[in-house]
Amino acid sequence: MAIAGFKKIVHNYTQHFGFRSIGFRSDGFRSLVLGVNLFTVTTVPAGMTGASWNPLLDIIGYFLSAGGLFFWLWYLFLRGNRVFQRSNRVQSREQVLSEIAGQLRGRESAAPDRAAVGEWVRDKVLLVTGAAGSIGSGLVRQLSGYPYRQLLLLDQSEPGLYELDAELKDTVREMITIVADITDGERLKQVFDHYQPEIVLHAAAYKHVPMMEMHPYEALRVNLLGTRQLAEVSCDCRVRQFIYISTDKAVNPVSVMGATKRMSERYIQSLSARTTRFAITRFGNVLGSSGSVVPLFTRQIAAGGPVTLTHPDTSRYLMTIPEACQLVLEAGCMEEKGAVYMLDMGKPVKMLALARWLIRQAGKIPGEEIAIRLIGLRPGEKLTEELCYASERPERTPHARIVRLVAQHVDREAEMLIAIARLEKAMATGDAGYIVSEIQQVLPAYRPMAPDGCQSGNCHSRSSHSGNL
């Protein structure tokens, strides 16, 4: 019933924006609405009467503001609605989110350098790990328009790969899905020997901060040991280039997830003497990704509130998935060994401002019609994120939106292997507390958040910032 209701809202009210719905997909249900004529709230076409017509939608149409209509369309996009068409221009979910992101950050997305990326991947075998995830699938969609030889989609999630394959198999050429775990060295060797990838884009990782606080063993197993396994096989099989996709949470980490990503960065940097060209891209939160704040806020607003916020001063760098993927590919074109590339994220966005903005887009008054409730920082969360260390010197690159970070010190590979071996011994104990303490020993920059929300004397406890705004 909810899906049917959303369909009617789309069919009835998108004409306010000049849109025509040409496809709908949500929660695994696929249904086409091609050829369905739009109609206004004052003119009900023949056949849309009686049981098939819900008069409540007429009332919604009269009372929903333009901002509210925009909000509901955006909610549908975040739930999986793929494409809308305006006049003669097809506008995807990602393009709509890009326009929204530009408003929030005070800048628009940059046009991609398609010629450079095209030459970089031309006639090459490409492998994307974590291909069923938000960033991985975004990379796959972007790469689909380039002249590669073969595109390999690797992920341990069989349902995720099935969904992606079903979506793309009729439109993406020379695409092969591979169910495999990046921590399984033998399986990776089989895959690499058979397909001989030349460029590896490594997006596979556990990324949800509070979840990984509860499971440090898994965070290390996948994020660090999986990356080591994949890098070793890439070197053994003479992969030309390896791009590691990192996160701003790796900078001065307070979370297990951030710490494991930082350890992986350091390990990747230590491989600069290898034949394979390793590079790192680092960026912040992406709009519309699995588990990100925007879908959470929109679901809460759609349910009538409250919108839950961790702290009134929390801010995040925001970028759309296509924009992040585009910059990852353009950083790869530079083909520099051991480089760390920081993507231009624009200005950080206050989460309180974002919540209020979204509520207004729904035609509601923040704090009155939709409550905003402060719940305190969750385990592993920061108030603000950083994009680089003080010891990293930023340098310009040929790309205006990409900065190269030059580290004062790079670990030797042997040193990193000793550190990783120490963490493996801690993992063998199965003691989560001991694992976290050992991560802190090998990575002094990691300063875990205490259960009360305090970190190194700076306290942002749940009790001191809870209630409604």
C-alpha positions in Angstrom: 0.0 0.0 0.0 2.8 2.4 0.8 4.5 1.8 -2.6 1.1 2.3 -4.3 0.6 5.5 -2.4 4.0 6.8 -3.4 3.3 6.0 -7.0 0.1 8.0 -6.9 1.9 11.0 -5.3 4.5 10.8 -8.1 1.9 10.5 -10.8 -0.3 13.3 -9.5 2.1 15.9 -8.4 5.4 15.8 -10.3 3.8 18.1 -12.9 4.5 20.9 -10.5 8.1 20.6 -11.5 7.5 19.7 -15.1 8.6 16.1 -14.5 7.2 12.9 -16.0 7.9 9.7 -14.2 9.6 7.2 -16.5 10.7 4.5 -14.0 10.2 3.4 -10.4 12.2 1.0 -8.3 11.9 0.4 -4.5 12.7 -2.3 -2.0 13.2 -5.0 -4.5 9.8 -4.5 -6.2 10.1 -3.5 -9.9 7.2 -1.9 -11.6 7.1 0.2 -14.7 5.0 3.3 -15.0 6.0 4.2 -18.5 3.4 5.9 -20.5 1.3 6.9 -17.6 -0.2 10.3 -18.3 0.1 12.9 -15.5 -3.1 14.6 -14.4 -3.8 17.5 -12.1 -5.5 17.4 -8.7 -8.6 19.1 -10.2 -9.0 16.8 -13.2 -9.4 13.1 -12.6 -9.1 11.2 -15.9 -11.5 8.5 -16.9 -10.9 5.2 -15.1 -9.4 6.8 -12.0 -12.6 6.8 -9.9 -14.1 4.7 -7.3 -11.9 2.2 -5.4 -8.9 3.0 -7.6 -8.9 6.7 -6.6 -7.9 8.0 -3.2 -9.5 11.4 -2.5 -7.0 12.0 0.3 -4.4 12.6 -2.4 -6.6 15.6 -3.6 -6.3 17.1 -0.1 -2.5 16.5 -0.1 -2.3 18.2 -3.4 -4.0 21.3 -2.2 -2.1 21.7 1.1 1.4 20.5 0.1 3.8 23.3 -0.6 6.2 23.3 -3.6 9.0 22.6 -1.1 6.9 19.7 0.3 6.5 18.3 -3.2 10.3 18.6 -3.7 10.9 16.8 -0.4 8.7 13.9 -1.3 10.3 13.5 -4.7 13.7 13.6 -3.0 12.5 11.0 -0.5 11.6 8.7 -3.4 15.0 9.3 -5.0 16.7 8.2 -1.8 14.5 5.1 -1.6 15.7 4.0 -5.1 13.7 5.9 -7.7 16.1 6.1 -10.6 15.2 8.5 -13.3 12.9 11.4 -14.0 12.6 13.3 -17.2 12.1 17.1 -17.5 11.3 18.4 -21.0 13.9 16.7 -23.2 16.5 16.3 -20.5 16.8 13.1 -18.5 17.6 13.8 -14.9 18.8 11.0 -12.6 18.6 10.7 -8.9 22.3 11.4 -8.7 21.9 14.6 -10.7 19.2 15.8 -8.4 21.3 15.0 -5.3 24.2 16.9 -6.9 22.1 20.0 -7.3 21.0 19.7 -3.6 24.6 19.2 -2.5 25.7 22.3 -4.3 23.1 24.3 -2.4 24.2 22.9 0.9 28.0 23.4 0.3 27.9 26.7 -1.5 29.4 25.2 -4.7 28.4 23.2 -7.7 29.9 19.9 -9.0 32.7 20.2 -11.4 32.4 18.8 -14.9 34.3 15.5 -15.4 37.4 15.2 -17.6 36.0 12.3 -19.6 38.8 12.4 -22.2 41.5 11.8 -19.5 39.6 9.0 -17.8 38.9 7.4 -21.2 42.5 7.3 -22.1 43.5 5.9 -18.6 41.1 2.9 -18.8 41.2 2.3 -22.6 41.5 -1.4 -23.4 42.3 -2.3 -19.8 40.8 -4.9 -17.5 39.3 -3.1 -14.5 38.4 -4.6 -11.1 36.2 -2.9 -8.5 36.1 -4.4 -5.0 33.0 -3.7 -2.9 31.2 -3.3 -6.2 27.7 -3.8 -4.6 28.3 -1.0 -2.1 27.5 2.7 -2.5 30.9 3.8 -3.8 31.7 0.6 -5.6 28.5 0.6 -7.6 28.9 4.3 -8.3 32.3 3.5 -9.8 30.9 0.8 -11.9 28.1 3.0 -13.2 30.6 5.7 -14.1 33.1 3.3 -15.7 30.4 1.8 -17.8 30.6 4.7 -20.3 34.3 4.3 -20.9 36.3 2.2 -23.4 37.7 -0.5 -21.0 38.2 -4.0 -22.2 36.5 -5.8 -19.3 34.9 -4.6 -16.0 35.1 -7.0 -13.1 32.6 -6.5 -10.2 33.9 -8.2 -7.0 31.9 -8.4 -3.7 31.2 -10.8 -1.0 27.5 -9.9 -1.0 25.7 -12.3 -3.3 22.4 -10.4 -3.0 24.0 -7.1 -3.6 25.8 -8.3 -6.8 22.6 -10.0 -8.0 20.7 -6.7 -7.7 23.5 -4.7 -9.4 23.8 -7.3 -12.2 20.1 -7.3 -12.8 20.1 -3.5 -13.1 23.1 -3.2 -15.4 23.5 -6.4 -17.4 21.4 -5.1 -20.4 23.3 -1.8 -20.6 26.9 -2.4 -19.5 29.1 -4.3 -21.8 31.8 -6.9 -20.9 30.7 -6.8 -17.2 31.5 -9.9 -15.0 30.3 -10.3 -11.4 32.5 -12.2 -9.0 31.4 -13.4 -5.6 34.6 -13.4 -3.5 35.9 -12.2 -0.1 38.9 -9.9 -0.2 40.3 -11.7 2.9 40.5 -15.0 1.0 43.9 -14.9 -0.6 43.5 -18.2 -2.5 40.3 -17.1 -4.1 41.7 -13.7 -5.0 44.7 -15.4 -6.6 42.3 -17.5 -8.7 40.4 -14.4 -9.8 43.5 -12.4 -10.7 45.2 -15.3 -12.5 42.1 -15.9 -14.6 41.1 -12.3 -15.5 44.5 -10.5 -15.1 43.1 -7.1 -14.0 45.4 -4.1 -14.7 43.7 -1.5 -12.6 42.2 -2.2 -9.1 39.8 0.2 -7.5 39.5 -0.9 -3.9 36.2 0.3 -2.3 35.4 -2.8 -0.2 35.3 -2.0 3.5 33.2 -1.9 6.6 32.3 1.7 7.0 29.6 2.2 9.6 31.2 3.7 12.6 29.0 2.7 15.6 28.7 -0.9 14.3 32.5 -1.3 14.0 32.9 0.0 17.5 31.2 -3.2 18.6 33.1 -5.4 16.2 36.8 -4.4 16.1 37.8 -7.9 15.1 35.7 -7.6 11.9 36.9 -4.0 11.2 40.5 -5.2 11.3 39.9 -8.4 9.4 38.2 -6.7 6.4 39.6 -3.1 6.4 43.2 -3.9 7.2 43.9 -7.6 6.5 41.6 -7.6 3.5 43.5 -4.6 2.0 46.8 -6.3 2.7 45.7 -9.5 1.0 44.4 -7.7 -2.0 47.5 -5.6 -2.3 49.8 -8.6 -2.1 47.9 -10.5 -4.8 47.9 -7.3 -6.9 51.7 -7.1 -6.7 52.2 -10.8 -7.3 50.0 -10.7 -10.4 51.7 -7.5 -11.7 48.6 -5.2 -11.5 49.5 -1.9 -13.1 47.7 0.4 -10.6 45.9 0.1 -7.3 43.6 2.9 -6.0 42.7 2.6 -2.3 39.6 4.5 -1.3 39.9 6.0 2.2 37.9 8.3 4.4 38.3 11.5 6.4 37.6 9.4 9.4 41.2 8.1 9.0 42.5 11.5 10.1 43.2 11.6 13.8 40.7 8.8 14.3 38.5 8.3 17.4 36.7 5.3 15.9 37.8 1.7 15.2 36.7 2.1 11.6 38.8 5.2 11.2 41.8 3.6 12.8 41.6 0.6 10.6 41.4 2.8 7.5 44.4 4.8 8.7 46.4 1.7 9.2 45.5 0.6 5.7 46.6 4.0 4.4 50.0 3.6 6.1 50.4 0.1 4.7 49.5 1.2 1.2 52.0 4.1 1.4 54.7 1.7 2.5 54.4 -0.2 -0.8 55.7 2.6 -2.9 58.8 0.6 -3.9 56.7 -2.1 -5.5 56.1 -2.3 -9.3 52.4 -1.8 -8.8 51.5 1.9 -8.6 49.6 2.4 -5.3 47.6 5.6 -4.6 45.1 6.7 -2.0 42.0 8.9 -2.3 40.5 10.4 0.8 37.1 12.1 1.1 34.2 12.6 3.5 30.5 11.6 3.7 28.5 10.9 0.6 24.9 11.9 0.2 22.5 9.1 -0.4 24.9 6.3 0.5 23.9 3.3 2.6 23.7 4.4 6.3 24.3 8.0 5.6 22.5 10.8 7.5 20.4 12.2 4.7 18.2 9.1 4.2 17.9 8.8 8.0 16.7 12.4 8.3 14.2 12.0 5.4 12.7 8.8 6.8 12.3 10.5 10.2 10.6 13.5 8.6 8.4 11.3 6.5 7.3 9.6 9.7 6.4 12.9 11.4 9.6 13.2 13.5 11.4 13.6 15.6 14.7 14.1 13.7 17.5 12.8 15.8 20.8 14.7 16.0 23.8 13.7 17.9 25.0 17.2 18.9 24.1 20.8 17.9 27.7 21.5 16.7 28.2 18.4 14.6 29.3 19.1 11.0 30.3 16.9 8.1 31.9 17.3 4.7 29.3 16.2 2.1 29.7 15.0 -1.5 27.5 13.0 -3.9 28.4 9.5 -4.8 28.9 10.3 -8.6 31.0 13.3 -7.7 33.2 11.3 -5.4 33.6 8.5 -7.9 34.4 10.9 -10.7 37.2 12.5 -8.6 38.5 9.0 -7.7 38.8 8.2 -11.4 40.5 11.5 -12.2 43.0 11.0 -9.4 43.8 7.6 -10.8 44.6 9.3 -14.2 47.6 11.0 -12.5 49.3 7.6 -12.0 51.7 8.7 -9.3 53.3 6.2 -7.0 52.4 6.4 -3.3 50.3 9.6 -3.7 47.6 10.5 -1.2 44.9 12.6 -2.9 42.4 14.7 -1.0 39.2 15.5 -2.8 37.8 19.0 -2.5 34.7 18.6 -0.3 33.7 22.2 -0.2 32.6 23.7 3.2 31.6 21.4 6.0 27.8 21.4 6.6 26.3 21.7 10.1 24.0 18.7 10.7 21.6 20.9 12.6 21.3 23.3 9.6 20.9 20.3 7.3 18.1 18.9 9.5 16.3 22.2 9.6 16.7 22.7 5.8 15.2 19.3 5.1 12.3 19.9 7.4 11.5 23.2 5.6 11.7 21.4 2.3 9.0 19.2 3.6 6.8 22.2 4.2 7.1 22.0 8.0 8.4 24.2 10.7 11.6 22.9 12.4 11.1 22.5 16.2 7.4 23.0 16.0 5.7 20.7 13.5 8.8 18.4 13.3 10.8 18.1 16.5 14.7 17.9 16.5 15.9 15.7 19.3 19.5 15.7 20.6 20.7 12.2 21.5 24.4 12.7 22.2 27.4 11.5 20.2 27.4 7.9 19.4 30.4 5.6 20.0 33.3 6.6 17.7 31.8 9.8 16.5 33.5 13.2 16.2 31.9 16.7 16.3 33.8 17.6 13.2 35.9 15.7 10.6 39.3 16.6 9.2 40.7 15.9 5.7 44.4 15.9 6.4 47.0 15.6 9.1 49.1 18.6 10.2 52.1 16.7 9.1 50.8 16.4 5.5 51.7 19.2 3.2 49.1 20.0 0.5 50.2 20.5 -3.0 48.3 21.5 -6.1 47.7 19.1 -8.9 46.6 19.6 -12.5 43.1 19.1 -11.3 41.5 22.0 -9.5 39.4 19.8 -7.2 42.2 17.4 -6.2 45.0 18.1 -3.8 48.1 15.9 -3.3 49.1 15.4 0.4 52.8 15.0 1.0 53.6 13.1 4.2 56.7 14.0 6.3 57.2 10.4 7.1 56.3 7.1 5.3 56.6 3.8 7.0 58.8 1.0 5.6 56.9 -2.1 4.5 58.7 -4.3 7.0 57.6 -2.0 9.9 54.0 -2.1 8.8 54.0 -5.9 8.5 55.3 -6.2 12.1 52.5 -3.9 13.3 49.9 -5.9 11.4 51.3 -9.2 12.8 50.9 -7.7 16.3 47.3 -6.9 15.6 46.6 -10.4 14.2 47.9 -11.8 17.5 45.4 -9.5 19.4 42.6 -10.7 17.1 43.4 -14.3 18.0 42.4 -13.6 21.6 38.9 -12.6 20.6 39.0 -9.9 23.3 37.5 -6.7 21.8 38.9 -4.5 24.6 42.4 -5.9 24.1 42.1 -5.6 20.3 41.3 -1.9 20.7 44.2 -1.3 23.1 46.6 -2.9 20.6 45.3 -0.7 17.8 46.0 2.3 20.0 49.6 1.0 20.7 50.5 0.6 17.0 48.6 3.8 15.9 49.2 6.6 18.5 47.0 8.9 16.4 44.1 6.8 17.4 42.4 8.2 20.5 39.2 6.2 21.1 36.2 7.8 22.5 35.2 6.8 26.0 31.8 5.4 26.7 30.6 8.7 28.3 31.5 10.6 25.1 34.8 12.0 26.4 38.1 11.9 24.6 41.3 13.2 26.0 39.7 15.6 28.4 37.2 17.0 25.8 33.8 15.9 27.0 30.7 15.9 24.9 28.5 13.6 27.0 25.1 12.4 26.1 23.6 13.9 29.2 24.9 17.4 28.6 23.5 17.5 25.1 20.1 15.7 25.1 16.6 16.9 24.6 14.7 18.8 21.9 15.7 21.9 20.0 
